[in-house]
C-alpha cells in the first residue's frame, strides 16, 4: 500500500474517531498516533489533510449538499460522509493530485471500510463534483 493511501486511511479512521467521540481533538490526535504509529511522511500528510478538511469543512459540506441528491449529510454513514469530505477537500485544495486519482482512492477506501453501496455512492457524488469543478475552471477568466 502506498504512503498516501495509508495516510488517507488514517484520515478516515481519525475522522470516524472524533465524530463518534467528541472531545479535545489535539489530545485525541496524540492518542491516535500512539495506537497508530507510522512513518513521519505518512503522519505529516495525514495531519496536513486533516487540517485542510477542518479549515474547509463549511465549503466542502456545502458542495456535498449540492451534489448529494436526496441525501442529507446526517443520513450518510459516518464513513461515507467523511470519505466524501476527504476527497472533496483534495479536489478543491490540492491541484497536484489528478481528480481521477482522488476519486479512485476514495472508491478503493470505500470498498474496504464502507458498505456494499458505498463505492458507487462515493463515485457518483465525486464524479458530479469533479465535473462541476472542471466546468468552473474552464470559465474562469485568464489572468494577464
Phi, psi and omega in degrees: 000137180289163182294321180290323177297316177302316179298316181297320178295321177295322177301312181297317179298318182289318178299322176297313181303311184285335177286325181276338182226076180301145179168198180291112185295320181298316178296317179295323179294319178299315178294324179300317181291330176296321181267353178226063181295144180204175178296151182302321180298319178293316180297318181296317179295320180298311181297318180296318180292319177300319180295317179296319179297314181299312181295320186265005187305319179300314180292320179298311181296323177298317178295319179296319178300321181297322187255359179258073182304135178064012179229120170275160179300324181293333180280340180288153174293157180302317180296309181300314181301315183283329173297316178297317178300315181297312183293318179296322176302313180294321178296321183281319193245354181232089183284355179281346180254122179301138182307320180298325178292317179302313181294315180300318179299314180297319180294318179296319178292324177297324178297326183278319189247343185266191178273180179297331180272347186304312183302315180292320179298310180299311182301316182298314181291316182294327177297318178295318179298315181299316180296319178298315182292322177296320178294320179294320178293325182294332182260000177293138179293146178282147181261134180250000000 
